[in-house]
Amino acid sequence: MTGFWENQYVQLAGYYSIATICIIMCLAVFELVTSYRNWEEIKNGNMAVAMATGGKIFGIANVFRHSILHNDSVLTMAGWGIFGFILLLVGYFMFEFLTPSFNVDQEIERDNRAVGFISFVISAGLSYMIGAALL
């Protein structure tokens, strides 16, 4: 019989709990770096913000998915997942920097769904590249 901490259900609960807490913390960081209030805008029906926020949630969750697959301890998984989130955050700032003709945050706040969709796709795409590179 294996020990308590080696039980697959205990490990699943540990990965799930830590990853969920990390995702919430990562979303709080994204809330701080955007000029708009994500959940207030979503409550008001802003689809561009919903798409951009959905992309961030998907991206963060995908990074943690790959981190769980490649690591055998909760602490290591959390460390690599947070590192992956930092890379996603850098990607967010690069998107803003590489579009000097308009302000991404302002366009998303104005419900520009095209910019919201591109933001979603960038978050999702970067998360796959980051996840593939995680150890």
Salt bridges, closest charged atoms under 4 A:
GLU31 OE2 - ARG37 NH1 3.21
GLU40 OE2 - LYS43 NZ 3.80
GLU107 OE2 - ARG110 NH1 2.83
ASP111 OD2 - ARG113 NH2 3.27
